[in-house]
Amino acid sequence: MTESRSVVGAGATAVAALPTALACAGCGYRVPDDAALAFACPAARPGDDVDHVLARTTDPAARVAGGAFGDDAGTPNPYVRWRTRFHAYHRARSIGWSDADYVRLVQRLDTAVAMVDGHGFRTTPFARSAALSDALGFTAAGGVWVKDETGNVSGSHKARHLFGTLLELAVEEARGDLHGARVAGGGASTAASAATRTDRPSLAIASCGNAALAAAVVARGADRHLDVFIPPDADPVVVERLQALGAACTVCEREPGVAGDPTYHALLRAIGAGAVPFTCQGNLNGLAIEGGETLGWELAACVGAPGGPVRLDRVVVQVGGGALLSSVIVGLRYGGAELPRIHAVQPATIHPLARAFERVRARVAAGEPIDAVLADAGRHRSAFMWPWEQEPHSVAHGIIDDETYDWRACVAGMLTSGGGPLVASEATFEEANVLARDTTGIDVDHTGSAGLAGLLELVRMRAIRPDEIVAVLFTGAVRRPPAPASGDHPVTRAAHRRRHSHHATSGGI
């Protein structure tokens, strides 16, 4: 297992070492196996300038000796197919659950999500687009492979991150209820009996789009209260859907002289008051990366398989907070596989990841080892990553985070693979969206097709060969307002704010 330091609190009891663990990629702290579930690094201290991000580590000996991290390829549900790779699975087994118990838990929660959203989690399509490949000048030997997440739960990839967190929460509740002892019925009945609990803390997220919608769908399926912190210009279609799902929304205005995203600051205050970080920012919820890894595992499983690409030369991914790209990198690299060239795409109007990448690359170009520079960056975060100075705007509104929270994993993946960041103009984002929709027929939004904008830049720079095989992810569907029923009225901005000033203090569902 990756070397890390561990501090066991007073009163902790010894347990057999699990095949998985949570360890901080910034400071090395390892969460004890029998400790309460951690989302962020418990060793983090305000102002320490360390890039704390909890990550799941696996024991290579367990993988080889016991086959603990296998692939149950017979099921379309990614959380069942790769269940043995999840930390929640091994925590559940440590209290006596059987494999079947855990599968029942996944199936029960997946069914609950399907009752809210119309369907549960399934492997998403990944196929070569002949029309798109031809439009960009690729040969038959190369081409563009599109992973289509628009049909995923809630219409984007975001629910993948959060359902993994939900599984961890469900197992943690069972561990607390059982006090380490298994009862009749195992995982499924125990988790089901907890569904009516009233002592659960609220879930919380800062988002104005797909992440908020994903959180609301998953939270509603699990009968959990959700607080959502949104900006004043949040899409009314998204706000209306959040309301319909029972989320309690708070509008957060920017304050003069205060750097950073005001919704993120509000989220930090909520977490400080006891809320669960049901968010995709890896520094606040490292478990979100684990859930998103299912996308990387799916990509890797397709390479060399019937109907899949013979290889992947490049993967081009749009980046805001960084959880998607870091998840894909970790997922593709699982088991020691070599990475294709990784490219992150950000808007010209806001690109903190590209800025940080250049600072790291400059030191590497001067002769410092990559690992040494990244380790130093982990101890001096503010020298590489800080909030963007201007208020961000882009048609790709889902990737305008003031900071890239999972930035070091993204930079490491790009540097070690020979890739790099790509910065695209608003005109290129518009062009890419039209091209994506016209050539594939996928109803993808501008954020969802932003990775293709990066590929357009590579083609224009002649930095890519026509026989290369490239993967892009279409990550979000277009949101359209439902047709109003008789007597319904559109939600105005003023009415939106009035409603949410009430929801911010009410108990919600």
Salt bridges, closest charged atoms under 4 A:
ASP33 OD1 - ARG30 NH2 3.00
ASP48 OD2 - HIS52 NE2 2.71
ASP51 OD1 - ARG381 NE 2.92
ASP51 OD2 - ARG408 NE 3.03
ASP71 OD1 - ARG81 NE 2.64
ASP72 OD2 - ARG83 NH1 3.05
ASP99 OD1 - ARG83 NE 2.76
ASP101 OD1 - ARG104 NH2 2.42
ASP101 OD2 - ARG182 NH2 2.84
ASP110 OD2 - ARG122 NH1 3.38
ASP117 OD2 - HIS119 NE2 3.89
ASP117 OD1 - ARG241 NH2 3.91
GLU149 OE2 - LYS147 NZ 3.69
GLU172 OE1 - ARG91 NH2 2.35
GLU172 OE1 - ARG175 NE 3.88
GLU173 OE2 - ARG200 NE 2.74
GLU173 OE2 - ARG224 NH1 3.45
ASP177 OD1 - ARG197 NH1 2.69
ASP199 OD2 - ARG197 NH2 2.86
ASP227 OD1 - HIS225 NE2 3.05
GLU253 OE2 - ARG497 NH1 3.02
GLU290 OE2 - ARG56 NH1 3.51
GLU293 OE1 - ARG56 NH2 2.86
GLU298 OE1 - LYS147 NZ 2.61
GLU298 OE2 - ARG160 NH2 2.79
ASP313 OD1 - ARG311 NE 2.96
GLU358 OE2 - ARG361 NH2 2.58
GLU368 OE1 - ARG363 NH2 3.00
ASP376 OD2 - ARG363 NH1 2.94
ASP376 OD1 - HIS380 ND1 3.11
GLU389 OE1 - ARG355 NH1 3.16
GLU391 OE2 - ARG254 NE 3.70
ASP402 OD1 - ARG254 NH2 3.35
GLU403 OE1 - ARG381 NH1 2.76
GLU430 OE1 - HIS446 NE2 2.89
GLU431 OE1 - ARG460 NH2 2.21
ASP443 OD1 - ARG437 NH1 2.59
ASP443 OD2 - ARG480 NH1 2.53
ASP467 OD1 - ARG465 NE 2.97
GLU468 OE1 - ARG314 NE 2.68
GLU468 OE2 - ARG465 NH1 3.80
